[in-house]
Amino acid sequence: MACRSSGSFVVGVVGFDDSSWAQRCYPPLSTVHQPAAGLGERAAELVVRQLAGEDVPPGGTILESPVVWRESA
C-alpha cells in the first residue's frame, strides 16, 4: 500500500503456482501456473515403466507453465 500511495515508482511482482489467493490479493498477483496434473501424470508414467522392468534413464521433463497475467505486473 505504501508503494501505491506514494505514487513515486512502479513495482511489478510475479508469483509461482497460481494459487487461488493470487486472485484475491490487491492488486491481483500475476503468477506462473504450475501444471500439477501433468507433473503427477508424468511421475506415474515413469513409476509404471520402472515397475514393468523398463530401464528409465535419469533426465528431466519439460512441461508448459504459462504465465497468468493479472494486475501486479
C-alpha positions in Angstrom: 0.0 0.0 0.0 2.9 2.4 0.8 4.2 2.0 -2.8 0.8 2.6 -4.3 0.0 5.7 -2.1 3.4 7.3 -2.7 3.0 7.4 -6.5 6.7 7.8 -6.9 7.5 4.4 -8.6 6.0 1.3 -10.1 6.8 -2.2 -8.8 5.9 -5.4 -10.7 5.5 -8.7 -8.8 5.1 -12.2 -10.2 4.5 -15.3 -8.1 4.6 -19.0 -8.8 2.0 -21.7 -8.6 -1.1 -19.7 -9.5 -2.9 -20.5 -6.2 -6.4 -19.2 -5.6 -5.2 -16.5 -3.2 -3.3 -14.8 -6.0 -6.6 -13.6 -7.5 -7.7 -12.2 -4.1 -4.6 -10.1 -3.5 -4.7 -6.4 -4.2 -3.7 -5.9 -6.9 -4.3 -9.5 -8.1 -1.0 -11.3 -8.4 0.4 -12.3 -11.8 1.8 -15.9 -11.5 3.4 -18.8 -13.4 0.9 -21.7 -13.5 2.4 -25.0 -12.2 0.9 -27.9 -14.2 0.3 -30.2 -11.1 -1.8 -32.7 -13.0 0.8 -33.0 -15.8 3.6 -33.5 -13.2 1.6 -36.2 -11.5 0.8 -38.0 -14.8 4.5 -37.9 -15.9 5.7 -39.2 -12.5 3.1 -42.1 -12.5 4.1 -43.0 -16.1 7.8 -43.2 -15.1 7.0 -45.3 -12.0 4.8 -47.7 -14.0 7.6 -48.1 -16.6 10.2 -48.9 -13.8 7.8 -51.4 -12.2 7.5 -53.1 -15.5 11.3 -53.6 -15.6 11.9 -51.0 -18.2 15.2 -49.1 -17.9 14.2 -45.4 -17.4 17.3 -43.2 -17.8 17.5 -40.2 -15.5 16.5 -36.9 -17.0 14.2 -34.0 -16.9 10.7 -33.4 -18.2 9.7 -30.0 -19.5 6.0 -29.1 -19.1 4.3 -25.9 -20.3 4.0 -23.4 -17.5 2.1 -20.4 -18.8 2.2 -17.0 -17.2 -1.2 -15.9 -15.8 -1.1 -12.1 -16.2 -3.0 -10.1 -13.6 -2.6 -6.5 -12.4 0.6 -6.9 -10.4 2.9 -7.0 -13.4 
